Amino acid sequence: MTVEVRLFATLASYLPPGSKDGLARVEVNDGATVADVASRLGIPAGLDRVLLVNGAEADPGQRLSPGDVIDIFPPLAGGHEPLSASPMAESISAPTRSARLDR
């Protein structure tokens, strides 16, 4: 069966020769998983990544169907911790009457 694979950023280097625009059509056996496709492309198994199948979050063991579209992103860096977990969150409070400036 044929599936479509889109690799992003640094993972694009794992696309087969002749692939264009980060996209490849890959032939896999019936019952193949996302991990099977990643392995076939040479993407290391231990590499953390974000996986989507047909636009929905997926795990490496998800079985594929003919025509599925697999998006594989490298790990996303950055972000921020939730405000409630931030030490700054505890020091922020609403102003009180005594904090207002008199005019």
Summary of the structure (lengths in Angstrom):
residues: 103
radius of gyration: 22.4
end to end distance: 75.7
largest distance: 77.1
contacts: 223
relative contact order: 0.22
helix: 23%
strand: 24%
